[in-house]
């Protein structure tokens, strides 16, 4: 009994940190602060990864810019089209925006 209480007490701060990180991510993505993430907000936020990887700023991630240094080149448009598909998978209620709960669930 004591071991399980101790484990619970150790787990609570970790769970709180994870929840705070998820809430911080949601707030960072919610550019207009309306408490939900639109497709445009999702794509804009998630496109930052593309911009960081695109070292020569030509709008194409070449093989040497891709993680691991291999793979098929991808354009910004293709990247964002993939993000839009991912957004619609996450939007399980099909209401055109993501709630914090939807954002934190793995896509189906």
Rosetta silent file (secondary structure, phi, psi, omega in degrees, C-alpha in Angstrom):
SEQUENCE: XXXXXXXXXXXXXXXXXXXXXXXXXXXXXXXXXXXXXXXXXXXXXXXXXXXXXXXXXXXXXXXXXXXXXXXXXXXXXXXXXXXXXXXXXXXXXXXXXXXXXXXXXXXX
SCORE:     score description
SCORE:     0.000 S_00000001
   1 L     0.000  -47.463 -179.716    0.000    0.000    0.000 S_00000001
   2 H   -62.874  -37.635 -179.977    2.757    2.457    0.949 S_00000001
   3 H   -63.385  -41.310 -179.176    4.676    1.680   -2.244 S_00000001
   4 H   -70.364  -33.609  176.085    1.669    2.481   -4.414 S_00000001
   5 H   -67.095  -43.031  178.480    1.044    5.759   -2.541 S_00000001
   6 H   -62.202  -42.404  178.562    4.693    6.706   -2.966 S_00000001
   7 H   -62.655  -41.191  178.531    4.516    5.876   -6.668 S_00000001
   8 H   -63.501  -43.898  179.942    1.393    8.004   -7.018 S_00000001
   9 H   -64.225  -34.133  176.879    3.025   10.927   -5.229 S_00000001
  10 H   -72.710  -34.915 -176.734    6.034   10.693   -7.538 S_00000001
  11 H   -73.845  -34.115 -175.387    3.825   10.454  -10.631 S_00000001
  12 H   -55.377  -47.889  178.416    1.621   13.490   -9.834 S_00000001
  13 H   -63.100  -36.364  178.200    4.307   16.145  -10.470 S_00000001
  14 H   -64.489  -43.949  179.044    5.276   14.435  -13.739 S_00000001
  15 H   -63.741  -40.017  179.069    1.644   14.364  -14.867 S_00000001
  16 H   -64.958  -40.895  177.658    1.228   18.029  -13.929 S_00000001
  17 H   -63.240  -43.284  179.065    4.333   18.971  -15.921 S_00000001
  18 H   -62.458  -43.516  179.885    3.091   17.041  -18.949 S_00000001
  19 H   -65.321  -39.916  177.791   -0.314   18.696  -18.719 S_00000001
  20 H   -64.413  -38.830  177.940    1.299   22.142  -18.384 S_00000001
  21 H   -64.616  -42.484  178.236    3.458   21.435  -21.449 S_00000001
  22 H   -63.920  -42.016  178.811    0.395   20.366  -23.437 S_00000001
  23 H   -65.121  -38.766  178.689   -1.495   23.489  -22.342 S_00000001
  24 H   -64.849  -41.126  177.516    1.497   25.673  -23.274 S_00000001
  25 H   -62.249  -45.369  179.849    1.635   24.068  -26.729 S_00000001
  26 H   -59.683  -46.223 -179.772   -2.094   24.640  -27.201 S_00000001
  27 H   -63.629  -37.506  179.415   -1.778   28.310  -26.176 S_00000001
  28 H   -66.066  -36.651 -179.474    1.212   28.774  -28.507 S_00000001
  29 H   -76.934  -28.244 -177.166   -0.760   27.357  -31.444 S_00000001
  30 L   -81.761   77.301 -172.449   -3.905   29.378  -30.606 S_00000001
  31 L   -58.927  -36.428 -177.867   -2.643   32.601  -32.224 S_00000001
  32 L   -94.572   -0.776  174.455   -5.870   34.583  -31.734 S_00000001
  33 L    68.783   25.896 -178.202   -6.516   33.288  -28.202 S_00000001
  34 L   -89.835    4.842  176.874  -10.073   32.087  -28.852 S_00000001
  35 L    83.938   11.232  176.138   -9.566   28.759  -27.088 S_00000001
  36 L  -150.871  157.995 -176.458   -9.527   26.651  -30.232 S_00000001
  37 E  -111.418  119.001  177.299   -7.094   26.007  -33.054 S_00000001
  38 E   -79.649  167.441  176.349   -8.197   26.618  -36.616 S_00000001
  39 H   -58.454  -43.208 -179.109   -6.713   24.812  -39.583 S_00000001
  40 H   -62.383  -41.718  178.199   -4.818   27.992  -40.517 S_00000001
  41 H   -64.571  -42.380 -179.820   -3.345   28.304  -36.991 S_00000001
  42 H   -62.090  -48.633 -178.258   -2.354   24.630  -36.990 S_00000001
  43 H   -64.673  -43.201 -179.563   -0.681   24.828  -40.398 S_00000001
  44 H   -61.619  -46.486 -178.471    1.109   28.101  -39.570 S_00000001
  45 H   -66.252  -47.236 -176.155    2.487   26.780  -36.276 S_00000001
  46 H   -72.622  -18.605  177.236    3.476   23.369  -37.603 S_00000001
  47 L   -73.141  -15.889  178.104    5.106   24.898  -40.701 S_00000001
  48 H   -57.728  -32.993  177.285    7.777   26.397  -38.454 S_00000001
  49 H   -62.254  -41.019  177.495    9.477   23.000  -38.526 S_00000001
  50 H   -61.344  -48.866 -177.108    9.764   23.201  -42.311 S_00000001
  51 H   -60.753  -37.224  178.672   11.239   26.694  -42.164 S_00000001
  52 H   -67.800  -36.962 -178.784   13.851   25.597  -39.600 S_00000001
  53 H   -77.192  -28.652 -175.924   14.902   22.626  -41.745 S_00000001
  54 L   -78.812   77.940 -173.014   14.988   24.578  -45.034 S_00000001
  55 L   -62.126  -34.708 -178.872   18.521   25.924  -44.557 S_00000001
  56 L   -93.678    1.871  173.810   18.844   27.442  -48.027 S_00000001
  57 L    55.756   40.238  178.629   15.287   28.912  -47.898 S_00000001
  58 L   -99.401    2.820  178.841   14.302   27.659  -51.350 S_00000001
  59 L    80.848   10.191  178.110   10.933   26.217  -50.260 S_00000001
  60 E  -135.231  129.858  172.694   12.063   22.632  -50.783 S_00000001
  61 E   -87.855  107.519  178.311   13.489   20.263  -48.214 S_00000001
  62 L   -80.637  170.196 -176.627   16.223   18.471  -50.120 S_00000001
  63 H   -53.458  -43.148 -177.742   17.660   15.148  -49.014 S_00000001
  64 H   -72.949  -12.757  177.438   20.497   16.760  -47.025 S_00000001
  65 H   -95.232  -13.729 -178.630   17.982   18.978  -45.151 S_00000001
  66 L   -78.532  147.493  176.096   15.719   16.101  -44.144 S_00000001
  67 H   -55.645  130.329 -178.964   16.124   14.410  -40.752 S_00000001
  68 H    86.234   -9.202  177.263   18.573   11.561  -41.171 S_00000001
  69 H    72.384   18.711  177.571   19.802   12.992  -44.467 S_00000001
  70 L  -146.293  161.024 -178.926   17.657   10.759  -46.651 S_00000001
  71 L   126.838  172.676 -178.911   14.226   10.672  -48.167 S_00000001
  72 L   -80.864  136.337  176.468   12.343   12.221  -51.047 S_00000001
  73 L   -55.787  148.322 -179.925   12.491   16.040  -51.352 S_00000001
  74 E  -135.830  135.720  178.557    9.317   17.780  -50.185 S_00000001
  75 E   -85.507  164.231  176.025    8.015   21.241  -51.033 S_00000001
  76 H   -59.248  -40.495 -179.994    6.419   23.615  -48.553 S_00000001
  77 H   -61.301  -44.855  178.435    3.074   23.056  -50.314 S_00000001
  78 H   -63.186  -42.430  178.188    3.354   19.274  -49.926 S_00000001
  79 H   -57.387  -49.020 -177.034    4.364   19.710  -46.261 S_00000001
  80 H   -70.360  -33.121  174.500    1.346   21.941  -45.610 S_00000001
  81 H   -62.298  -40.063  176.284   -1.014   19.616  -47.505 S_00000001
  82 H   -63.344  -40.484  178.227    0.139   16.826  -45.168 S_00000001
  83 H   -63.141  -39.671  178.938   -0.520   19.091  -42.185 S_00000001
  84 H   -64.095  -41.193  176.572   -4.051   19.801  -43.422 S_00000001
  85 H   -62.629  -42.583  178.424   -4.747   16.069  -43.726 S_00000001
  86 H   -62.501  -42.131  177.947   -3.386   15.561  -40.206 S_00000001
  87 H   -55.860  -46.771 -177.422   -5.568   18.432  -38.901 S_00000001
  88 H   -68.753  -28.079  173.672   -8.708   16.778  -40.299 S_00000001
  89 H   -70.410  -37.928  179.469   -7.761   13.461  -38.706 S_00000001
  90 H   -72.008  -31.172 -178.319   -7.340   15.199  -35.349 S_00000001
  91 L   -77.302   72.546 -173.981  -10.644   17.098  -35.724 S_00000001
  92 L   -65.364  -26.072  179.589  -12.697   14.109  -34.624 S_00000001
  93 L   -88.846   -4.368  177.505  -15.857   16.152  -34.097 S_00000001
  94 L    54.469   42.682  179.184  -15.548   17.653  -37.609 S_00000001
  95 L  -104.240    3.816  174.214  -16.321   21.153  -36.368 S_00000001
  96 L    87.954    7.198  175.979  -13.410   22.824  -38.188 S_00000001
  97 E  -150.413  165.230  178.549  -11.195   23.490  -35.189 S_00000001
  98 E  -108.422  135.517  169.662   -9.216   21.576  -32.599 S_00000001
  99 L   -87.040  169.940  178.050   -9.895   21.552  -28.906 S_00000001
 100 H   -61.201  -38.739  179.592   -7.027   20.939  -26.504 S_00000001
 101 H   -64.988  -41.665  178.863   -8.207   17.349  -26.051 S_00000001
 102 H   -65.046  -41.097 -178.627   -8.285   16.721  -29.804 S_00000001
 103 H   -61.605  -36.665 -174.342   -4.832   18.220  -30.262 S_00000001
 104 H   -85.491   -8.336  178.257   -3.310   15.952  -27.635 S_00000001
 105 L   -84.668  143.675  175.791   -4.829   12.721  -28.980 S_00000001
 106 L   -66.400  143.559  178.917   -2.812   10.710  -31.499 S_00000001
 107 L   -63.200  149.739  179.072   -4.235   10.909  -35.043 S_00000001
 108 L  -100.785    0.000    0.000   -6.315    7.938  -36.171 S_00000001
